[in-house]
């Protein structure tokens, strides 16, 4: 169950980082509300995950999921640069996350 909370926290991190693009200095109230809700929910899930998963592992996986997801959203939706090097680095991040899961003992 802890890994599901961690996955949820990662997805919520992707959501709150993406909403930052729309909050306009926190003047856009609807997007600000979504940002706050995603951030609070993310922290709740991360807290639940770290009750069973070692903190360092949980943090690294959480950041990795958020980074990968945010990179992909940036490339697909916001037309940020796509290159072989970026794709290779994403692949390495995914491999690192899988490795952390396999060696965490949970």
PyMOL commands that set and color helices and strands:
alter all, ss='L'
color gray80, all
select helices_A, chain A and resi 2-19+29-49+55-77+84-103
alter helices_A, ss='H'
color red, helices_A
deselect
rebuild
show_as cartoon
